């Protein structure tokens, strides 16, 4: 079993690229994690995890990440991605929710906040704090919006 992460960072970025994969890669670079290998994880924030500023790790490192992403090749369309971290009261574990879609940044933020509240209520946990990061992008040619929560130690 891997060690339980004690820190998390919330980030978002958007970008264009000549291909869908390049647009995604460029959005990762804008978010600050383009030179890492993301291990997609589900939605539980470990008990007592602390939010930290972006960090430096060697390129190619494996990084557990919960993320929402959307890529579009439709010029003019507005795309958004958002993540929310719901921190439960009393140092309990929390939840992470992700969303992406053809909508405004505010709509994406509202959706992930709603999902966090629902997920904590389903677990009989009280909300202490919600942290949201979102980004919107108006597609020029091929665009990507990306939002993430990285978990690390």
Order of alpha helices (4+ residues) and beta strands (2+ residues): beta-alpha-beta-beta-beta-beta-beta-beta-alpha-beta-beta
